[in-house]
Each structure stands twice: as C-alpha cells, then as structure tokens.
Amino acid sequence: MKKVVTLATAALLLTGLISCKKSNKLVIGATPVPHVELLNLVKDDLAAEGVDIEIKEMTDYAVLNEALESGDLDANFDQHIPYMESTNEEKGFHLVNAGGIHIEPFAVYSKKFSKIEDIPDGATIAIPNDPTNEGRSLLLLQSAGLITLKDGVGLTAVPEDIASNPKNFKFSAIDAATLPKTLEDVDAATINGNYALDAGLSAKKDGLFVEGADSPYVNIIAVKSGNENDPRVKALVKALQSEKVKNYINEKYPNGEVVAAF
C-alpha cells in the first residue's frame, strides 16, 4: 500500500513539473498610464489564447530595465527605443524591441504661464534627468523656439550642447516620474506623456508646446535579446497592435494624449 501511495505521489509531482514547464505565464513590468490599462484591456484576450499575463506596476524606468535584464520580468512596457538603446550602451544590457505600440507626445507644461512665449527671462525649466528624455526635452524646447542647439546634436543632447539661450533659462534635471510634482516650484517643465497623464494633464489642453506626430519615441514592448520570437511575446504584441486597442486609444484619448503607432 505504501508503495502505491509513493508511486501515486511521484506521478502527481511529475505532472506538476510538466505543468510548470508548459506554463504560458508571462510577467510584464509596466508604468501605470496608459501601459497598465492597455495590458488589462487585452488580458482576457490573451488568456483565451492560453497566455496568462501577470502585470507588475512600477514607475521607475531604470528598475524596470534592471528587472528585465536580470530575468525577473519577461517583458516590459514603459519605454521608447532611444531610452532602451541608451540603457544597453550605458549598462551593457541586452534588451530589444519586440514591437511598437503607441506614442505619448512630450509637452511643455506650466502652472504659472498660459503661453510658451510668456515664460520670462531667467526662468527655471525642469527636464528629465535620464539621457534620452533630457535630449528629447531640449529638442522640444528648440522646436518651440526657446533655445538653439549646436549643429549636429541629436537625441542625446545635454544642456552643455545649447548654442543659444536668449532668455537665459536655467535647467533643473530631475527624475522623470516626479516632474508633475515640480510644476508649483518651477516656471515650466517638460514632462513625459505617461507621467503627465497620470497627473491628470492633457498635452493638447494643458501643454504650452507639444511634440509633433513625427516623434521617433514610440513606446515598445521590450524583451531580453533572444526572447523576441517567444510565442507568448508575439501573442502579446499582436494583441496590443489590434483594432481593439487602436479604437480604445482613439476613444479614451481623443485629444491626442496617446496615439497608436501601428
């Protein structure tokens, strides 16, 4: 009798191990708005295809990429390609783009001024402190006619690359996630679309100057190199690049705070 129980137990254990190996669970890290809401939108659709997604909500881009590189996450949904590439270069990570989903237009915001030209001489403008979003901010300010950058400066521009600053603006580089909270303390701030949305800000309604639709900063599903062809990842990207998601974005964000990129 004991032998039969032992064999039955072993069979159950083996079944459990096989089940674990066949698990279609996919752990995804994402920033809150709109990333988590888009993932929740397709969660049941993926479950119907046998892919069980577990969403880990975070706000720190750097932590999300560290968790992805270490294998704690299977994918993340929070960043654009220039940021991912700068992280790979800076930290020796091996992250790749599995598919572009949407653009969150960057904008200049202010609680003190209602027009971009009203920002006064000597004003302090807060910008993100990570390399790619810092460069993105400066390019946006150049497009707005507030500064001029040196010839040949691209997506990784830094304040030292400013060739002309006629209003003598001061720049305060801080963590991107905290930028909305600084609006009371600075004259203006350039804020990432997802953090602006999370703070109840609309690029079209509240932004003094908004990034154009030709932005190269498409938000992507990022994975570790070698996992981009994982069937679970492909199913996730397909679900996010669906008409269902495009229609949701158009209905939820009619003012262009989020724009589908597929």
C-alpha positions in Angstrom: 0.0 0.0 0.0 2.8 2.4 0.9 4.5 1.7 -2.4 1.3 2.5 -4.3 0.9 5.8 -2.4 4.6 6.6 -3.1 4.1 6.0 -6.8 0.9 8.0 -6.9 2.7 10.9 -5.2 5.6 10.7 -7.6 3.2 10.7 -10.5 1.5 13.8 -9.1 4.8 15.6 -8.7 5.8 14.7 -12.2 2.6 16.0 -13.5 3.1 19.2 -11.6 6.6 19.6 -13.0 5.4 19.1 -16.6 2.6 21.6 -16.0 5.1 24.2 -14.8 7.3 23.6 -17.8 4.3 24.1 -20.1 3.2 27.3 -18.2 2.3 30.2 -20.5 2.6 32.8 -17.8 4.3 36.0 -18.9 5.4 38.5 -16.3 5.3 42.1 -17.6 6.5 45.2 -15.9 4.8 48.5 -16.9 4.2 52.1 -15.8 0.7 52.9 -14.9 -0.9 55.1 -17.6 -1.6 54.1 -20.3 0.6 51.0 -20.3 -1.1 49.0 -17.5 -4.6 50.0 -18.7 -3.7 48.7 -22.2 -2.4 45.4 -20.8 -5.5 45.0 -18.7 -7.6 45.6 -21.9 -6.0 42.6 -23.6 -5.5 40.4 -20.6 -8.6 38.3 -21.1 -8.0 38.0 -24.9 -4.6 36.6 -24.2 -5.9 34.2 -21.5 -8.3 32.8 -24.2 -5.2 32.0 -26.3 -3.6 30.3 -23.3 -1.2 33.2 -22.3 -1.5 34.2 -18.7 0.0 37.7 -18.2 1.0 38.9 -14.7 1.4 42.7 -14.6 3.9 44.3 -12.3 3.1 48.0 -12.0 6.2 50.2 -11.4 7.1 53.8 -12.0 10.9 53.7 -12.4 12.2 53.1 -15.9 15.7 52.1 -14.6 14.3 49.5 -12.2 12.0 48.1 -15.0 15.0 47.5 -17.3 17.2 46.1 -14.5 14.4 43.6 -13.7 14.1 42.7 -17.4 17.8 42.2 -17.8 18.0 40.0 -14.7 15.1 37.8 -15.8 12.7 38.9 -13.0 10.5 40.2 -15.9 9.7 38.5 -19.2 8.9 41.8 -20.9 8.3 45.5 -20.0 6.1 48.2 -21.4 7.2 51.6 -20.4 9.9 53.0 -22.7 10.8 54.1 -26.2 13.7 52.8 -28.4 16.2 55.7 -27.7 15.9 55.1 -23.9 16.3 51.3 -24.3 19.3 51.8 -26.5 21.0 54.2 -24.1 20.4 51.8 -21.3 22.0 49.0 -23.3 25.0 51.2 -24.1 25.4 52.5 -20.5 24.8 49.3 -18.6 25.7 46.6 -21.0 22.2 45.3 -21.1 20.8 43.1 -23.9 17.3 44.5 -24.4 15.5 44.6 -27.8 12.3 45.9 -29.3 9.6 43.3 -29.8 7.0 45.7 -31.2 6.0 49.4 -31.2 2.6 50.2 -29.7 2.0 53.9 -29.2 3.4 57.4 -28.8 2.8 59.6 -25.8 3.5 63.2 -27.0 6.0 65.1 -24.9 5.0 68.6 -23.9 6.0 71.8 -22.0 3.7 72.4 -19.1 3.4 75.4 -16.6 1.2 76.3 -13.7 2.3 79.9 -13.9 2.1 80.8 -17.6 -0.5 80.0 -20.3 1.6 80.7 -23.4 5.1 79.5 -24.3 6.2 83.0 -25.2 5.2 84.2 -21.7 7.9 82.2 -19.9 10.2 85.1 -18.7 13.9 85.7 -18.8 15.8 83.7 -16.2 13.0 81.2 -15.8 13.7 77.7 -14.4 12.6 74.8 -16.6 12.6 71.3 -15.1 13.6 68.5 -17.5 14.1 64.7 -17.1 17.5 63.6 -15.8 17.8 60.4 -17.9 19.9 60.9 -21.0 17.4 60.3 -23.8 14.5 62.1 -22.3 16.8 65.0 -21.4 17.8 65.2 -25.1 14.2 64.9 -26.1 13.3 67.8 -23.8 16.0 70.1 -25.3 14.9 69.2 -28.8 11.3 70.1 -27.9 12.4 73.4 -26.4 14.4 74.1 -29.6 11.3 73.3 -31.7 9.4 75.8 -29.6 12.0 78.5 -30.4 13.2 78.9 -26.8 16.8 77.6 -27.4 19.1 76.6 -30.2 21.3 73.6 -30.0 24.7 73.1 -31.6 24.8 71.8 -35.1 24.8 68.0 -35.3 23.4 67.5 -31.8 20.9 64.7 -31.8 18.7 62.7 -29.4 21.3 62.7 -26.7 21.6 66.4 -26.3 22.5 67.8 -22.9 22.4 71.4 -21.6 26.0 71.9 -22.5 25.0 71.5 -26.1 22.9 74.6 -26.1 24.4 77.2 -28.5 21.9 80.0 -27.9 19.7 80.7 -24.8 18.4 84.2 -25.4 16.2 84.2 -22.3 18.9 82.8 -20.0 16.8 79.9 -18.9 18.0 77.7 -16.0 17.5 73.9 -16.3 16.8 71.6 -13.4 17.3 68.0 -14.3 15.2 65.7 -12.0 13.7 62.2 -12.1 11.0 62.0 -14.8 8.4 60.5 -12.5 8.5 63.4 -10.2 8.3 66.2 -12.9 4.5 66.8 -12.5 5.0 67.5 -8.8 7.6 70.2 -9.5 5.2 72.4 -11.5 4.3 74.5 -8.5 8.0 75.2 -7.8 9.4 75.9 -11.3 8.3 78.1 -14.2 7.8 75.3 -16.6 8.6 71.6 -17.1 8.9 69.2 -20.0 7.0 66.1 -19.0 6.8 62.5 -20.4 3.3 61.7 -21.7 2.6 58.8 -19.3 3.6 60.8 -16.2 1.5 63.8 -17.4 -1.5 61.5 -18.0 -1.0 60.0 -14.5 -1.1 63.6 -13.1 -4.3 64.5 -14.9 -2.5 66.6 -17.5 -3.5 66.7 -21.2 -0.9 67.5 -23.8 -3.4 69.1 -26.1 -5.3 71.0 -23.4 -2.6 71.8 -20.9 0.6 71.7 -22.9 2.1 75.1 -23.9 4.0 73.3 -26.7 3.5 69.7 -27.8 5.8 67.3 -29.7 4.9 66.6 -33.3 3.3 63.4 -34.6 6.6 62.6 -36.4 8.2 61.7 -33.0 10.8 58.9 -33.0 9.8 58.0 -29.5 7.4 55.1 -30.0 6.7 53.2 -26.8 7.5 49.5 -27.2 7.3 46.0 -25.7 10.9 45.4 -24.7 12.4 41.9 -24.0 15.8 40.5 -23.4 17.6 39.6 -26.7 16.6 36.1 -27.8 13.1 36.3 -26.4 11.6 38.5 -29.2 10.3 35.4 -31.0 8.8 33.7 -27.9 5.2 32.8 -28.9 3.9 34.4 -25.7 5.7 37.7 -26.6 4.4 37.6 -30.2 0.9 37.0 -28.9 1.2 40.0 -26.5 2.4 42.3 -29.3 -0.3 41.1 -31.7 -3.0 41.7 -29.0 -1.6 45.3 -28.3 -1.4 46.1 -32.1 -5.1 45.2 -32.6 -8.0 47.3 -33.8 -9.5 46.8 -30.3 -6.5 48.7 -28.8 -6.5 51.3 -31.5 -10.2 52.0 -31.0 -9.7 52.2 -27.3 -6.9 54.7 -27.6 -8.9 56.8 -30.0 -11.9 56.8 -27.7 -10.1 57.2 -24.4 -7.6 59.9 -25.7 -9.5 61.9 -28.3 -7.2 64.9 -27.7 -4.1 63.0 -28.8 -2.5 62.4 -25.4 -1.8 58.9 -26.7 -1.5 58.0 -30.4 -1.5 54.5 -31.8 1.8 53.7 -33.7 0.6 50.7 -35.7 
